[in-house]
Amino acid sequence: MTVQITTMKEQHLDQVLRIEQEISGIPWSRRLFEEEIARAKDRRYRVAVTEENEELLGYLGMLYIIDEAHIATVGVDPNHWGHQVATRLVLDALEAALAEGIKDCTLEVRAHNDRAKRLYQRFGFAPVALRRGYYHDNGEDAIIMWLYDLDAPSELARRRGIADTLKQDWQKTHG
Ligand SMILES: CC(C)(COP(=O)(O)OP(=O)(O)OC[C@H]1O[C@@H](n2cnc3c(N)ncnc32)[C@H](O)[C@@H]1OP(=O)(O)O)[C@@H](O)C(=O)NCCC(=O)NCCS
């Protein structure tokens, strides 16, 4: 399977919303996604699609606030979990933020979402604060994570290492 990361467009929203309904306790509406993707200047919404049949595997939305990047949403179709789709999307987002001159990135994650926390920790995100009862569907706390200094040599090396594992994965499946 060859995965391509590309800009989220209106034509992707049916598939994005299908995944969103399946995985999110507080699913975003079509209207919200439409408003977000229309704001090209300070938003970056991307989708992971298969090159072969244009199946949508996952998506990530990021916003820029002055000199910070905020990852607002990440979702992957459960049928494709564990195949580094989210890893590709996060890598793409962090490199894009850095290309804009942004060096710090933050996000919120549910306190019990171990899978997502592991994903972010692999990229160097660290828990910095807690918002108690933040998620209104089940009262779960939000952990606020930050990744500082995207251009630090250690962070560049970390992301290179992650990118190399993606290449190896690609070579494994494509010989
Ligand atoms: C959390 C979520 C986005 C992860 O998506 P994913 O595509 O399955 O994530 P990845 O495949 O990139 O990474 C997960 C697994 O791949 C493996 N992996 C990925 N990159 C790796 C790397 N560089 N080295 C080693 N292992 C790696 C790991 O085994 C990892 O498994 P783990 O969860 O046991 O650590 C997905 O589960 C999801 O959509 N969940 C519901 C929505 C959600 O929680 N969103 C986040 C809100 S903050």
The ligand as an SDF file (V2000), in Angstrom:
LIG
                    3D

 48 50  0  0  0  0  0  0  0  0999 V2000
   -4.3150    7.3850   17.7140 C   0  0  0  0  0  0  0  0  0  0  0  0
   -4.3790    7.0850   16.2110 C   0  0  0  0  0  0  0  0  0  0  0  0
   -4.4780    8.3960   15.4540 C   0  0  0  0  0  0  0  0  0  0  0  0
   -3.1020    6.3130   15.8140 C   0  0  0  0  0  0  0  0  0  0  0  0
   -3.1770    6.0340   14.4210 O   0  0  0  0  0  0  0  0  0  0  0  0
   -2.2800    4.8970   13.7370 P   0  0  0  0  0  0  0  0  0  0  0  0
   -2.2370    5.1870   12.2930 O   0  0  0  0  0  0  0  0  0  0  0  0
   -2.7520    3.5680   14.1620 O   0  0  0  0  0  0  0  0  0  0  0  0
   -0.8680    5.2030   14.3990 O   0  0  0  0  0  0  0  0  0  0  0  0
    0.5510    4.6230   13.8990 P   0  0  0  0  0  0  0  0  0  0  0  0
    0.3460    3.3410   13.1770 O   0  0  0  0  0  0  0  0  0  0  0  0
    1.2560    5.7140   13.2220 O   0  0  0  0  0  0  0  0  0  0  0  0
    1.2630    4.3200   15.2370 O   0  0  0  0  0  0  0  0  0  0  0  0
    0.7270    3.2880   16.0210 C   0  0  0  0  0  0  0  0  0  0  0  0
    1.5580    2.0050   16.0050 C   0  0  0  0  0  0  0  0  0  0  0  0
    2.4540    1.8510   14.9230 O   0  0  0  0  0  0  0  0  0  0  0  0
    3.7570    1.4220   15.3940 C   0  0  0  0  0  0  0  0  0  0  0  0
    4.7460    2.4290   14.9930 N   0  0  0  0  0  0  0  0  0  0  0  0
    4.4620    3.5480   14.3070 C   0  0  0  0  0  0  0  0  0  0  0  0
    5.5870    4.2190   14.0620 N   0  0  0  0  0  0  0  0  0  0  0  0
    6.5980    3.5520   14.6140 C   0  0  0  0  0  0  0  0  0  0  0  0
    7.9970    3.7500   14.6830 C   0  0  0  0  0  0  0  0  0  0  0  0
    8.5980    4.8000   14.1180 N   0  0  0  0  0  0  0  0  0  0  0  0
    8.7410    2.8570   15.3400 N   0  0  0  0  0  0  0  0  0  0  0  0
    8.1680    1.7940   15.9090 C   0  0  0  0  0  0  0  0  0  0  0  0
    6.8460    1.5600   15.8870 N   0  0  0  0  0  0  0  0  0  0  0  0
    6.0650    2.4100   15.2340 C   0  0  0  0  0  0  0  0  0  0  0  0
    3.6850    1.2820   16.8210 C   0  0  0  0  0  0  0  0  0  0  0  0
    3.6500   -0.0780   17.0810 O   0  0  0  0  0  0  0  0  0  0  0  0
    2.4050    1.9310   17.1990 C   0  0  0  0  0  0  0  0  0  0  0  0
    1.7750    1.0860   18.0670 O   0  0  0  0  0  0  0  0  0  0  0  0
    1.5110    1.5390   19.5480 P   0  0  0  0  0  0  0  0  0  0  0  0
    0.2120    2.2890   19.4540 O   0  0  0  0  0  0  0  0  0  0  0  0
    1.4040    0.2480   20.2420 O   0  0  0  0  0  0  0  0  0  0  0  0
    2.6400    2.4000   19.9940 O   0  0  0  0  0  0  0  0  0  0  0  0
   -5.5960    6.1640   15.8770 C   0  0  0  0  0  0  0  0  0  0  0  0
   -5.5570    5.0700   16.7260 O   0  0  0  0  0  0  0  0  0  0  0  0
   -6.9440    6.8740   15.9890 C   0  0  0  0  0  0  0  0  0  0  0  0
   -7.4510    7.4260   15.0220 O   0  0  0  0  0  0  0  0  0  0  0  0
   -7.5290    6.8410   17.2150 N   0  0  0  0  0  0  0  0  0  0  0  0
   -8.8140    7.4840   17.4560 C   0  0  0  0  0  0  0  0  0  0  0  0
   -8.7200    8.9810   17.3610 C   0  0  0  0  0  0  0  0  0  0  0  0
   -7.6620    9.5350   18.2590 C   0  0  0  0  0  0  0  0  0  0  0  0
   -7.4320    9.0520   19.3480 O   0  0  0  0  0  0  0  0  0  0  0  0
   -7.0150   10.6100   17.7890 N   0  0  0  0  0  0  0  0  0  0  0  0
   -6.0070   11.3140   18.5570 C   0  0  0  0  0  0  0  0  0  0  0  0
   -6.6820   12.3720   19.3150 C   0  0  0  0  0  0  0  0  0  0  0  0
   -5.5260   13.3630   20.2050 S   0  0  0  0  0  0  0  0  0  0  0  0
  1  2  1  0
  2  3  1  0
  2  4  1  0
  2 36  1  0
  4  5  1  0
  5  6  1  0
  6  7  2  0
  6  8  1  0
  6  9  1  0
  9 10  1  0
 10 11  2  0
 10 12  1  0
 10 13  1  0
 13 14  1  0
 14 15  1  0
 15 16  1  0
 15 30  1  0
 16 17  1  0
 17 18  1  0
 17 28  1  0
 18 19  1  0
 18 27  1  0
 19 20  2  0
 20 21  1  0
 21 22  1  0
 21 27  2  0
 22 23  1  0
 22 24  2  0
 24 25  1  0
 25 26  2  0
 26 27  1  0
 28 29  1  0
 28 30  1  0
 30 31  1  0
 31 32  1  0
 32 33  2  0
 32 34  1  0
 32 35  1  0
 36 37  1  0
 36 38  1  0
 38 39  2  0
 38 40  1  0
 40 41  1  0
 41 42  1  0
 42 43  1  0
 43 44  2  0
 43 45  1  0
 45 46  1  0
 46 47  1  0
 47 48  1  0
M  END
$$$$
